Amino acid sequence: MDSSQDTDHTDRTDRTDPAPDPHRPDTDFIRLDGVEKVFDVRKKTGFLRSERRQVRAVDSISFTVSRGEMVGYIGPNGAGKSTTIKMLTGILTPSGGRLRVAGIDPSRERTRLAQRIGVVFGQRTTLWWDLPLIDSYRLMHRMYRIPDTRYAENLDRCVELLQLGDLLDVPVRQLSLGQRMRGDIAAALLHDPEVLYLDEPTIGLDVVSKVRVREFLRDLNADRGTTVLLTTHDLSDIEQLCRRVMVIDHGRLMYDGPLTGLHEIGESERTLVVDLERELPPIDVESARVVKVEGPRQWLAFPAAQSAAPLVARIAAEYPLVDLSVREPDIEAVISRMYAEKATS
């Protein structure tokens, strides 16, 4: 796309933007209309020769997010999730379409937008690598010009709920991945952002820490009305936090709705892993099927849209149960089934 045409388009949409109405609910607090992102890639084809091709990372995506919503934004690796987030934060400029966050064009007013958003990238940190954790927070205190009282209140709240007290004087480079993730989440919230973008926020966390982070995010959304856009490969994060999920693949929006609807479309299954007191024949219960047996351990598949509680209750009543766990379906498998369903329809 010609850059001059792109600039003209942006200028034109800026002039026609209506003034925000403070009395109107923000049903389109985040809005994307036909947003595209195309990268020019050069591939070597021989000695001193290369060919240029275009890669469409995001392909005409449109959606809105209301103020205060918590939305899961999921898909396989390379689907376009991170590219979308980078456009929403102003790091990347869209190749086409229109994008607004709180009425702001992220790529044109990135500094202004930074005061209203928080970002956590699971594989990258916003903390200063060689400084103690508390020094990073003090620097952000000055960078964002956070009032002293508000900074102290927010820091105390994050330190308590994310259990960072023993880590404040530890250099960031010495933190484990899970500790750093908790530190990054706190850093993103010190200035009270209205929007929080989370990319794999529970990566590297143990089960207890995952529960703590999820509770923290749920309370943050309920108490302060923070809008949250969450990308993750862990569907448990989505189930615990989000009523709505969007699936993106090959740069296109494949699904937008409740998680139960996604499971129904993809006909996905969860797995119940059951440990019995002794080796027994395959468990026979309604609405589940045994897919694997190894000694006293059995694996049962059941529809992901179905609650596990009745199934667990029946097994516990009829079999000598020692332990059990539920495994969520792999998101790549869910999307593959969505494709298969569309191909046969």
ABEGO torsion letter per residue (X at the ends): XBAAAAAAAAAAAAAABBBBBAABBBABABBBBGBBBBBBBBBBAEBGBBBBBBBBABBGBBBBBBBGBBBBBBEBBGAGAAAAAAAAAGABBBABEBBBBGGBBAAABAAAAAAABBBBBAABBABBAABBAAAAAAAAAAAAGBBAAAAAAAAAAAAAAAGAAAAAABBAAABBAAAAAAAAAAAAAAAGBABBBBBGAABGBBAAAAAAAAAAAAAAAAAAGBBBBBBBABAAAAAAABABBBBBBGGBBABBEBAAAAAAAAGBBBBBBBBBABBBBBBBBBGBBBABBBEABBBBBBBAABBAAAAAAAAAAABBBABBBBBBBBAAAAAAAAAAAAAAX
